[in-house]
Amino acid sequence: MLAERPAARIVVDLSGMTFWDSMGLAALVSAQQLVTAAPPATITVSGLPQAFRRRLDKLGFVPFAYSGDDDGREREPPG
């Protein structure tokens, strides 16, 4: 997809997620790394439940952009 649309804006909607395991986390991290390596494409995680988001942020090795924060504003990845 990135080869065909280099400026793709990918939104991963996780609003219905109630469980994830290491495979789901690995897929999300891999997608983030691929998109980061292919600017100007972007990837945003949307609807991530707060408990999962805190866990993801604690990993800290891959910065994620989120949309759908409690205040309704989009947040850029840290750093």
Secondary structure, 3 states (H helix, E strand, C coil): CCCCCCCCEEEEECCCCCCCCHHHHHHHHHHHHHHHCCCCCEEEEECCCHHHHHHHHHHCCCCCEEECCCCCCCECCCC
